[in-house]
Amino acid sequence: MDALFPPDRSLLFPQFETYRLQPLDPDEDVISFPLPGQGATQSRVGYNTHLLSFSEVKSRIEWNHLAAGQGRRGMYVDADWNVIGFQLEDDYQPTFSTIANIRPGPSSEPKRQPEYPSCIQLDNSYWAVADGAGALHLVKTSCAEEPFSGEIERSEGPKSSGVNSDGAESLDSEPFLIQGVRRDGDGKSLALLLSFAHPVGKAQKQLSSSTAFELVEWTIGHLGGSTANGHARLPSHFYGSDLPISVDWSGVQGSQSWTVLSSKQYTEPQAWDAQQSMEIEKKQRENLVDSRKPGLGAKRKRPSPPIFAEAESSQAAVAATTRREGAKIEEMDESAERAGNDDSPYSWTQTADAFTLHLDFPPGTSRQEITISLDDTSLDIVASSMADTDTPLFRFLRRRKRRWFGDIDAGGSTWTYEPKTGVLEFEVVKRDTNIRWPSLFVPSDDDDDDDDDETYDDIPETFDAATLAAVRESFGRIRERNSSEPEGNHPAIPALLREEMDYDLDDDEDFDGGGMMYAESGGGGGGGGHKIGRDVLVGTLTSVGEAKWSKASSTVVSLPMSGDLNDGIMIKSAVDGLLFCPPQSGDPSNRPWSHRTTSPALSFVLGSKRDVRFVKHVIQHSKDAIRTTVMAFDSGAVPGSGNAYIYYPPVDRMTAKQGVVKISGGERGALLGVGQIVVNGKIVVVALCEKELVVLRSVLRD
């Protein structure tokens, strides 16, 4: 786990054993109500009319068609393009109302692939609804004390700043999705973050092997008083190669920006070359498919041997390949050694209970010129003779008192210095053994530190020759699976590790029927491992056109049911799920998030699910603690599925409760969306299926 999400060891459950079943009554805890009209749908693409890129297909599978808001209200667009609003009463009975019809007319049909309709609540009286064909409707609704009704106050046609692949200007009607809402301090001036998809390649044939996605902040002005159309607010639009999985406005001190979770970075147009990105992606995919090495137990196509192959030439080719591989390994070792000595101010290696830190001062530096302070939590080195130099070592020493990644035993640690060579070496004993440190130091919280200084905290560990030799020897002992052995059951793989195996492309584009976010290769069931969660980067996009991104990706296994990132995101750590909340001040892309709660073995139990569409968590605040309940929802599109799996907070250090209840599939249809609504101070989970609205009124425990 990288330094952006540092775990709090006091919140972990190293002795956790199992989940115990919490009985749920389907008749008492779950109630369902038929949808009006033809119900909801996710089938809005005509057969063979448009071909989508993989990123678009994946985002459509993960799209949440239900918009849950305040005032006990929710909204969706049904199969007949009617905007349907509903309001839950005290007995959780929904009252449905048809607000408007937003079916695109023949003149507004876009030439590009239309998007799904999307809704979002702006405030207690206004909602924004996009028809997926290029129109944005502002809907004024009744106050919360009255029955839910409304009408379209005005409509707009937001445009992106993108261009077609042939360099022409954007089309008049551009489909888009509503990703998030920004509310200014007066509560009435709002802006929406919209995403546009731009095909790259043979756009004239509507065949897109790659897609560029553009994020645009669209200001809609003051509600209720102005009828003027909105305008693009961001002076610089941002481009990326994948849609974000979550977007939220961050208005904390020191970070007035959009917080974006995405597998790919979004950058300014000057840094984005869509055509080049497409070619690089295509080349990488071809190389991965043709030459990647499969994991243990994976099938691999063997090329047919040539008919007239000579035994001698085959042996010579094998020998030549072996020599080349050996030379390549030696070259990599030498390159790694040179890289560790040239640009890095220090190098370090570690074992289970200790680590060695190595620094090179200029030869001849006397011992009296170096002051060293070593304690259980930090290291402070001062070199008076290097005050006027500009070297990596001096820039590293410029910041005083660097904090260790974990506690050490200062009393049992030693250091030595050799003035002739300038070599300073520390032998440091870890306080907690059998824990491998991902980095030597914890990044500073000081905003004045430059990027180079933060990089010095994340210098990777240097592996010594003995470790590299052991790795090469272990790979030499690997044998291929025999035809008599079951697939995915290689004897060299521990049983728990098989849940973490991923036989597909390691590029977040695994797709095997389901393509779900939380079980990316699991949609159709079957054997073999599959990947849990989504590897994402944390980015911030400001209104002045700046984009900042985290240095490393992290695996997100759950997003907040409320859609508010202040409720935290669940990060995969080994087999657990750790809830992290954004910092109270500063940039969320480089300031450490705070670890609040832990769902033990969450990643492990999710690994057994094969049809999960959404994984969301609900936060319940009490006087002295935060309770996190994680819910995994089947899509309901596969026979025999349609369950909601509820994982409650731990009861003690060794056990926790889990429940399961049927909510989708069968006559209810597939699951299309989930959300939370507050009724009389109690959080209620609502699920939108194709034919019914399901209310989980008693599954959350106080």
BALO-615663 format. One line per field, with one value per residue (C-alpha): residue in one letter; x, y, z. Coordinates in steps of 0.001 Angstrom, whole numbers. Example, Ala and Ser with C-alpha at 12.3 -4.5 7.8 and 13.67 -1.06 7.14 Angstrom:
<recs>
nutor: c(A, S)
xx: c(12300, 13670)
yy: c(-4500, -1060)
zz: c(7800, 7140)
</recs>
This chain:
<recs>
nutor: c(M, D, A, L, F, P, P, D, R, S, L, L, F, P, Q, F, E, T, Y, R, L, Q, P, L, D, P, D, E, D, V, I, S, F, P, L, P, G, Q, G, A, T, Q, S, R, V, G, Y, N, T, H, L, L, S, F, S, E, V, K, S, R, I, E, W, N, H, L, A, A, G, Q, G, R, R, G, M, Y, V, D, A, D, W, N, V, I, G, F, Q, L, E, D, D, Y, Q, P, T, F, S, T, I, A, N, I, R, P, G, P, S, S, E, P, K, R, Q, P, E, Y, P, S, C, I, Q, L, D, N, S, Y, W, A, V, A, D, G, A, G, A, L, H, L, V, K, T, S, C, A, E, E, P, F, S, G, E, I, E, R, S, E, G, P, K, S, S, G, V, N, S, D, G, A, E, S, L, D, S, E, P, F, L, I, Q, G, V, R, R, D, G, D, G, K, S, L, A, L, L, L, S, F, A, H, P, V, G, K, A, Q, K, Q, L, S, S, S, T, A, F, E, L, V, E, W, T, I, G, H, L, G, G, S, T, A, N, G, H, A, R, L, P, S, H, F, Y, G, S, D, L, P, I, S, V, D, W, S, G, V, Q, G, S, Q, S, W, T, V, L, S, S, K, Q, Y, T, E, P, Q, A, W, D, A, Q, Q, S, M, E, I, E, K, K, Q, R, E, N, L, V, D, S, R, K, P, G, L, G, A, K, R, K, R, P, S, P, P, I, F, A, E, A, E, S, S, Q, A, A, V, A, A, T, T, R, R, E, G, A, K, I, E, E, M, D, E, S, A, E, R, A, G, N, D, D, S, P, Y, S, W, T, Q, T, A, D, A, F, T, L, H, L, D, F, P, P, G, T, S, R, Q, E, I, T, I, S, L, D, D, T, S, L, D, I, V, A, S, S, M, A, D, T, D, T, P, L, F, R, F, L, R, R, R, K, R, R, W, F, G, D, I, D, A, G, G, S, T, W, T, Y, E, P, K, T, G, V, L, E, F, E, V, V, K, R, D, T, N, I, R, W, P, S, L, F, V, P, S, D, D, D, D, D, D, D, D, D, E, T, Y, D, D, I, P, E, T, F, D, A, A, T, L, A, A, V, R, E, S, F, G, R, I, R, E, R, N, S, S, E, P, E, G, N, H, P, A, I, P, A, L, L, R, E, E, M, D, Y, D, L, D, D, D, E, D, F, D, G, G, G, M, M, Y, A, E, S, G, G, G, G, G, G, G, G, H, K, I, G, R, D, V, L, V, G, T, L, T, S, V, G, E, A, K, W, S, K, A, S, S, T, V, V, S, L, P, M, S, G, D, L, N, D, G, I, M, I, K, S, A, V, D, G, L, L, F, C, P, P, Q, S, G, D, P, S, N, R, P, W, S, H, R, T, T, S, P, A, L, S, F, V, L, G, S, K, R, D, V, R, F, V, K, H, V, I, Q, H, S, K, D, A, I, R, T, T, V, M, A, F, D, S, G, A, V, P, G, S, G, N, A, Y, I, Y, Y, P, P, V, D, R, M, T, A, K, Q, G, V, V, K, I, S, G, G, E, R, G, A, L, L, G, V, G, Q, I, V, V, N, G, K, I, V, V, V, A, L, C, E, K, E, L, V, V, L, R, S, V, L, R, D)
xx: c(0, 1438, 2024, -1245, -3183, -1113, -2842, -3386, -2271, -4542, -7543, -6463, -7707, -4735, -6574, -9793, -11194, -14621, -17950, -21002, -24438, -26858, -30378, -32437, -36176, -37014, -40588, -39647, -36313, -37041, -40121, -40612, -42993, -43829, -42484, -44999, -45308, -42845, -40313, -36631, -34118, -30445, -31026, -30885, -28354, -29702, -28170, -25113, -25770, -22736, -19577, -18106, -14586, -13849, -13702, -17213, -18594, -17079, -18388, -21902, -21912, -20914, -23267, -25713, -29131, -30653, -30151, -30959, -31262, -32318, -35859, -36629, -36545, -35022, -35183, -34576, -35484, -37735, -37882, -40250, -37907, -40149, -38407, -39838, -39524, -40426, -40686, -40634, -43295, -42904, -43815, -41224, -43993, -42843, -45090, -44208, -44786, -44058, -42271, -41469, -40674, -37211, -37286, -34822, -36494, -35314, -33489, -31590, -30412, -26595, -24329, -22183, -23195, -25761, -25075, -27393, -29740, -28335, -29813, -28424, -29960, -28765, -30575, -33896, -35827, -33821, -32557, -30451, -31399, -29428, -31143, -27904, -28296, -26877, -29613, -29446, -32776, -33103, -36133, -37799, -39560, -41976, -40788, -40177, -43410, -45542, -46099, -43200, -43912, -42006, -41505, -38643, -37677, -35143, -33015, -29457, -27088, -23638, -20731, -17240, -14102, -13080, -12580, -13207, -10387, -10179, -9574, -13072, -14946, -17202, -20739, -23630, -25263, -22799, -23876, -22554, -22919, -23369, -20473, -20823, -22180, -20398, -22258, -20811, -20999, -24272, -25964, -27542, -24647, -23888, -21717, -21816, -18861, -19765, -17938, -17853, -16589, -14611, -13985, -10422, -9759, -12323, -14975, -16708, -17582, -18511, -15885, -13720, -10838, -9989, -11872, -10745, -12852, -13161, -14208, -15865, -17161, -20417, -21763, -25555, -25747, -28234, -31276, -34726, -33699, -31880, -32916, -29570, -27863, -24823, -21236, -18014, -16281, -12953, -10435, -8707, -10582, -9095, -8629, -8108, -8439, -10950, -14019, -13630, -15258, -16042, -16053, -16756, -16184, -13614, -14185, -11867, -9247, -6373, -8139, -10909, -10983, -12650, -11433, -11347, -10783, -9756, -7590, -6031, -4782, -6632, -4356, -4584, -5216, -1618, -404, -2958, -2379, -5276, -3951, -589, -2271, -4356, -1280, 631, -2333, -2759, 930, 1037, -2020, -519, 2736, 879, -1267, 1598, 4453, 3261, 4069, 946, 613, 1084, -1612, -2688, -3142, -757, -936, 2084, 3232, 3243, 6804, 8029, 7710, 11338, 12861, 16266, 17076, 20494, 19124, 16477, 19114, 21278, 18331, 17558, 21189, 21317, 18105, 19474, 22631, 20652, 18378, 21372, 23085, 19853, 19526, 23130, 22548, 19412, 21371, 24107, 21551, 19728, 23016, 23957, 20492, 20720, 24102, 23645, 20463, 19333, 20714, 20582, 19937, 18392, 17602, 15502, 14888, 12025, 13412, 15882, 17030, 20270, 20513, 23497, 24482, 27519, 29071, 31930, 35150, 37192, 34207, 35252, 33176, 32920, 31033, 28158, 25567, 23265, 20133, 18433, 15309, 12439, 10328, 12640, 16094, 17878, 21197, 23027, 26141, 27666, 30125, 27340, 25479, 26441, 26089, 23176, 23325, 20642, 22168, 22049, 18444, 17602, 19277, 17671, 14540, 15215, 13802, 12378, 9858, 10386, 7625, 7333, 8803, 12358, 14419, 16919, 18713, 19464, 20420, 23930, 25653, 29207, 31037, 34217, 35745, 38048, 35228, 32442, 30223, 27619, 25787, 22957, 21958, 18448, 16242, 12486, 10150, 7526, 9056, 7757, 6323, 7802, 8067, 6991, 9200, 11757, 10137, 6630, 5974, 5965, 2706, 4410, 3004, 6313, 8195, 8987, 8328, 11960, 11829, 8688, 10360, 13230, 10724, 9571, 12921, 12336, 14243, 17458, 17629, 21032, 22735, 21712, 18019, 18161, 19933, 17222, 14498, 16176, 16551, 12872, 11785, 14061, 12131, 8738, 7182, 4169, 857, 278, -2828, -4069, -3997, -7051, -6779, -5848, -4830, -1060, 588, 3027, 240, -1306, -5075, -5585, -3306, -5452, -8134, -5647, -4534, -5400, -4789, -5990, -4240, -2863, -4088, -7479, -9257, -10114, -13410, -14919, -18636, -19272, -16702, -17860, -15891, -15458, -14946, -13629, -13376, -16166, -19370, -20254, -18961, -16599, -13278, -10009, -9156, -10356, -9327, -11040, -11672, -10220, -6724, -7211, -5231, -6367, -6405, -7453, -8668, -8766, -10712, -7461, -6638, -4232, -4258, -2408, -2302, -1061, 2224, 950, -2370, -4402, -7095, -10559, -13029, -15954, -17340, -19673, -23371, -24030, -21699, -19896, -16166, -16106, -17683, -14425, -13334, -12496, -8906, -7745, -4950, -4014, -7370, -8894, -10773, -9598, -11823, -9883, -11348, -9848, -7675, -9404, -7077, -4668, -4585, -6212, -3904, -727, -1833, -2269, -5854, -6919, -7654, -10995, -12315, -11468, -13685, -11629, -11260, -13511, -11359, -11220, -14999, -15636, -13348, -15982, -18628, -18998, -21853, -21298, -22287, -21973, -20040, -21006, -20535, -22791, -21360, -23256, -21943, -22323, -21031, -17739, -17217, -17974, -19789, -19107, -21442, -20361, -22939, -22189, -25016, -25402, -26464, -29436, -28857, -27497, -29902, -29561, -28077, -29640, -28484, -27305, -24456, -24171, -20940, -21392, -18694, -16694, -18272, -14874, -11286, -12060, -15594, -18107, -21649, -22789, -26242, -27669, -31032, -32582, -33301, -33097, -33494, -36569, -39701, -37963, -35441, -31776, -30367, -29810, -28864, -28561, -28592, -29364, -32245, -32741, -36234, -36849, -33118, -32669, -30616, -32575, -30972, -32968, -32352, -33742, -34529, -36008, -39539, -39544, -38176, -36736, -36401, -34031, -35521, -34047, -30786, -28624, -28065, -27726)
yy: c(0, 3386, 6366, 8060, 5443, 4639, 2006, 2464, -797, -322, -612, -3913, -7383, -9768, -12447, -12322, -15776, -15759, -14144, -15613, -15564, -12829, -14080, -11652, -11932, -11313, -10380, -7983, -6524, -6175, -4739, -4167, -2100, -2335, 467, 2532, 2121, -144, -12, 886, -372, -386, -1531, 1707, 729, -604, -3828, -3261, 490, 1626, -143, 895, 877, -1389, 1533, 2582, -947, -1270, 2109, 1238, -1985, -68, 2887, 3603, 4427, 5523, 9036, 9134, 12559, 14460, 14902, 11156, 11481, 9669, 9876, 7741, 7688, 4801, 2758, 5296, 8244, 9479, 11179, 9336, 10756, 8943, 9893, 7468, 7863, 7071, 3418, 3313, 3170, 5064, 7531, 7703, 10712, 11337, 14672, 15004, 13125, 13702, 11401, 12840, 13985, 13010, 16322, 15868, 12334, 12456, 10980, 9577, 6777, 8140, 7834, 6598, 9215, 10584, 12511, 14379, 16501, 20113, 21302, 20734, 22255, 21470, 18398, 18143, 15497, 14609, 12692, 11077, 12683, 16131, 17943, 19043, 19721, 21688, 20370, 22463, 20276, 20837, 21402, 18401, 18878, 18530, 15527, 15041, 16867, 19075, 20505, 21381, 25014, 25271, 23116, 23581, 21940, 21729, 21352, 20091, 21680, 18486, 17848, 14869, 12593, 14395, 17741, 19137, 20977, 19108, 18206, 20422, 17621, 15795, 13046, 13358, 11970, 13965, 13003, 15404, 18702, 21698, 24032, 27483, 29279, 31058, 27673, 28703, 29072, 25590, 23769, 20248, 18098, 16460, 13736, 13531, 10590, 11334, 8367, 8083, 6280, 5508, 7848, 8156, 4450, 4739, 2168, 3197, 1039, 3751, 6601, 9895, 11099, 14784, 16318, 19744, 21875, 23439, 26377, 26588, 29877, 30892, 28682, 30164, 33647, 33369, 31781, 32249, 29161, 27828, 27977, 26032, 27164, 25371, 27381, 24118, 20943, 17613, 14468, 10850, 7357, 5960, 7285, 8049, 5680, 8472, 12278, 14684, 18372, 19034, 22363, 21850, 24399, 24398, 22290, 23963, 21306, 18199, 14954, 12258, 8519, 7047, 4251, 6733, 10261, 13245, 15927, 19265, 19197, 20202, 17002, 14771, 13267, 10927, 9391, 8591, 7170, 4863, 3553, 2998, 1200, -1000, -1876, -2676, -4897, -6796, -7279, -8467, -10907, -12311, -12442, -12095, -14868, -16385, -16924, -20251, -22679, -20617, -22083, -21007, -21665, -23510, -22741, -25744, -26952, -26557, -29686, -29744, -28528, -30016, -31192, -29555, -26169, -26337, -27051, -24240, -21832, -22819, -22339, -18947, -17882, -18994, -16975, -13912, -14221, -14622, -11588, -9637, -10469, -9444, -6212, -5518, -6112, -3713, -1119, -1378, -935, 2096, 3596, 3195, 4994, 7819, 9738, 8465, 10076, 6737, 3034, 545, -3130, -4924, -8261, -9446, -7768, -5085, -2879, -1298, 2342, 3434, 7071, 8299, 11588, 13243, 11337, 13098, 14492, 14432, 12876, 16243, 17745, 15241, 15355, 12356, 12013, 8593, 7766, 5286, 7321, 9548, 10245, 13621, 14142, 17472, 17903, 21381, 20987, 20500, 23763, 25263, 22179, 21142, 17361, 14725, 14018, 17682, 18034, 14940, 16336, 19735, 18513, 17773, 14918, 12428, 10045, 6278, 4300, 2270, 2328, 1104, -9, 2835, 1164, -1941, -38, 1051, 3203, 3483, 6113, 5813, 9297, 8138, 6809, 8987, 5937, 6281, 3028, 2326, -1098, -518, -2972, -2889, -2731, -4903, -7879, -9784, -6590, -5507, -1746, -359, 2693, 3854, 7153, 8566, 11512, 14909, 16753, 20096, 21833, 23667, 20458, 20166, 17143, 15986, 15866, 13691, 11413, 10791, 9364, 6758, 5419, 1680, -972, -2257, -6043, -7518, -10141, -13001, -12080, -11802, -15158, -16744, -15303, -16660, -20065, -20145, -19357, -22097, -24651, -23704, -26444, -26297, -27800, -31327, -32084, -34322, -31459, -29215, -25720, -23041, -25637, -25659, -27363, -24463, -21947, -21595, -21848, -18265, -16909, -18422, -15851, -13116, -14633, -12808, -14692, -11870, -8701, -6797, -3462, -3032, -4154, -7715, -8707, -12164, -11822, -9822, -7081, -5943, -3423, -5687, -9022, -7967, -11388, -13012, -12085, -15527, -17564, -20434, -21332, -19530, -16417, -12931, -9469, -7766, -4028, -1483, 11, 3777, 6975, 9886, 13180, 16771, 19061, 22760, 25602, 27216, 24293, 22320, 18538, 16701, 12936, 10474, 8768, 5206, 3457, 1789, -886, 423, -2305, -159, 3333, 5293, 4613, 8331, 9295, 11672, 10918, 12379, 9055, 7443, 4780, 1171, 268, -3324, -4290, -7986, -9702, -6773, -3639, -430, 2658, 5859, 9376, 12355, 14862, 17787, 20230, 20166, 18271, 14785, 13577, 13889, 14440, 11172, 10010, 8921, 5287, 5174, 1588, -1907, -4566, -7703, -10273, -8184, -8702, -12414, -12898, -10760, -13104, -15830, -13680, -14049, -11704, -8604, -5324, -2820, -2792, 124, 983, 2874, 5037, 5319, 7786, 7217, 9173, 7365, 5464, 5052, 1941, 792, -1694, -3000, -4267, -6271, -6477, -9150, -7927, -10294, -10919, -14436, -17239, -18050, -14665, -11447, -11412, -8560, -9563, -7440, -7384, -5778, -4221, -6709, -7908, -8521, -9049, -12480, -12484, -10367, -10801, -11156, -11396, -12263, -11413, -11673, -8304, -8743, -11289, -13224, -11109, -8073, -8013, -7066, -4588, -1123, 1112, 1536, 4475, 5571, 7736, 9063, 8571, 9998, 10004, 6387, 5375, 3204, 1450, 1558, -653, 19, -3104, -3306, -3937, -3086, -668, -2577, -965, -2577, -998, -3030, -4543, -1828, -2466, 388)
zz: c(0, -987, 1311, 290, 2287, 5423, 7592, 11317, 12891, 15892, 13526, 11952, 12874, 12610, 14624, 12614, 11849, 10218, 9362, 11086, 9488, 10557, 9704, 7618, 7026, 3333, 4269, 7060, 5984, 2253, 564, -3169, -5285, -9026, -11188, -13169, -16926, -18716, -15891, -16215, -18756, -19632, -23235, -25203, -27902, -31202, -32444, -34660, -34870, -32875, -31837, -28482, -27167, -24245, -21795, -22834, -22474, -19015, -17862, -19075, -17077, -13950, -14466, -11619, -13113, -9776, -8382, -4666, -3081, -4, 1221, 947, -2850, -5788, -9561, -12668, -16381, -17403, -20612, -22264, -21500, -18699, -15780, -12785, -9289, -6091, -2443, 500, 3166, 6868, 6186, 3327, 731, -2395, -4184, -7889, -10132, -13815, -14062, -17770, -20954, -22402, -25430, -27985, -31185, -34676, -35055, -31799, -32454, -32167, -34798, -32027, -29727, -27220, -23519, -20787, -19299, -16030, -13100, -10106, -7364, -7304, -4172, -2411, -5335, -8472, -10300, -13455, -16033, -19175, -21959, -23190, -26625, -25846, -23912, -20272, -18535, -15285, -13400, -10699, -8123, -5275, -1732, 522, 2487, -656, -2959, -5362, -8624, -11003, -14458, -16780, -16193, -19004, -21276, -22466, -24912, -23307, -25703, -25229, -26600, -28369, -32059, -34281, -35318, -38674, -36969, -37565, -34838, -32458, -33459, -32382, -30400, -28187, -25781, -22249, -18734, -15528, -13270, -10329, -9008, -7522, -5164, -4531, -1231, -1980, -2450, -5735, -8166, -9381, -11871, -13254, -14263, -17575, -19470, -23271, -25328, -28499, -30818, -32039, -35281, -37979, -36640, -39987, -39815, -36131, -35346, -32411, -31243, -28730, -27110, -25624, -22704, -21904, -18571, -18729, -15872, -17053, -15045, -14947, -13079, -10400, -10185, -10173, -11280, -14593, -17848, -19541, -20821, -19041, -20179, -19818, -16652, -16691, -18727, -19608, -20423, -19367, -21440, -20444, -21855, -19334, -17552, -13826, -11351, -8891, -8945, -6080, -5393, -2670, -976, 1990, 2974, 518, -2135, -4137, -6823, -8218, -6677, -9353, -9008, -12352, -13689, -16147, -15645, -17080, -18493, -20284, -24060, -24759, -23124, -24773, -28189, -28772, -31959, -30429, -27348, -29532, -31346, -28116, -26546, -29617, -29705, -26002, -26312, -29229, -27321, -24221, -26147, -28191, -25738, -22157, -19718, -18160, -14438, -12757, -13822, -16832, -20276, -22960, -26657, -27926, -31452, -33729, -34397, -37964, -40026, -41115, -37822, -37144, -33623, -33747, -34785, -32036, -29394, -30734, -30617, -27014, -26032, -27712, -26004, -22628, -23154, -24148, -21108, -18805, -20292, -20008, -16291, -15643, -17538, -15466, -12257, -13359, -14459, -11142, -9285, -11378, -10945, -7212, -7077, -9610, -8797, -5410, -2246, -465, -940, 1452, 1863, 4446, 6076, 8260, 11392, 10231, 7381, 6171, 5081, 2950, 2204, 230, 1364, -567, 218, 2865, 4773, 8429, 11171, 12970, 10027, 10362, 13151, 13524, 15649, 15604, 17638, 17493, 15050, 13008, 11600, 11509, 9681, 9342, 7179, 7624, 4731, 2141, 2765, -599, -2788, -4986, -5070, -4469, -1045, -23, -1212, 808, 3953, 3505, 5282, 8893, 10954, 8463, 9980, 9585, 7907, 11117, 14610, 15166, 18140, 18412, 21312, 19262, 16094, 15111, 12510, 11176, 9135, 7073, 6408, 3596, 1412, 2865, 3435, 6215, 6978, 9412, 10730, 12084, 13966, 13305, 16278, 14512, 12770, 9736, 8247, 4932, 4541, 1141, 1674, 4210, 5184, 5462, 3096, 4732, 5434, 4732, 1635, 1177, 350, -3345, -5541, -5432, -1659, -1734, -4284, -1876, 639, -1897, -3127, -3730, -1892, -3475, -3663, -2970, -5127, -2827, -3083, -6870, -7072, -4907, -7154, -10273, -8627, -7613, -11179, -12435, -10359, -11814, -13878, -16149, -15141, -16350, -18358, -15536, -12994, -12628, -14106, -11589, -9008, -9413, -6408, -5975, -5333, -1845, -1803, -574, -3286, -6037, -5204, -6111, -9438, -12646, -15882, -18132, -19266, -16324, -17637, -15918, -19089, -18150, -19696, -19656, -19988, -16815, -16870, -13479, -11533, -8539, -10265, -13605, -15149, -13245, -15000, -16178, -13287, -13862, -12361, -12061, -10100, -10852, -9859, -6933, -7156, -9524, -9554, -9559, -9263, -7107, -8978, -8439, -11246, -10416, -11984, -13107, -15363, -13157, -12861, -10091, -9643, -7058, -7823, -7396, -7948, -5216, -5431, -4528, -3548, -2371, -2964, -658, -1105, -620, -3478, -1109, -954, 2546, 3522, 2429, -28, 787, -167, -605, 1798, 1566, 2249, 4164, 3161, 4837, 4896, 4199, 4365, 2509, 4385, 6103, 4356, 1454, -1819, -1670, -4460, -2357, 1250, 3234, 3775, 7265, 8084, 9947, 10014, 8740, 7171, 7854, 5060, 2787, -313, 403, 684, -2404, -4312, -4116, -5849, -9610, -10559, -8429, -10086, -7240, -3972, -1740, 1914, 4287, 7076, 10374, 12943, 16659, 19636, 19945, 16676, 12987, 11796, 8234, 6579, 3176, 683, -2481, -5022, -7688, -11114, -11201, -14906, -14387, -13380, -9708, -8784, -7512, -3893, -1721, 588, 3731, 5760, 9170, 11397, 13492, 16720, 18296, 17191, 15705, 14268, 12355, 11061, 7463, 5904, 2510, 994, -2478, -4165, -7966, -10755, -11756, -12100, -10630, -13470, -13425, -10944, -12443, -9528, -5763, -3366, 175, 1395, 4921, 6401, 9891, 10580, 9513, 6466, 4029, 1057, -2185, -5244, -8720, -10758, -14243, -12968, -9249, -6681, -3712, -272, 2249, 5328, 8193, 6980, 8552, 12253, 14737)
</recs>
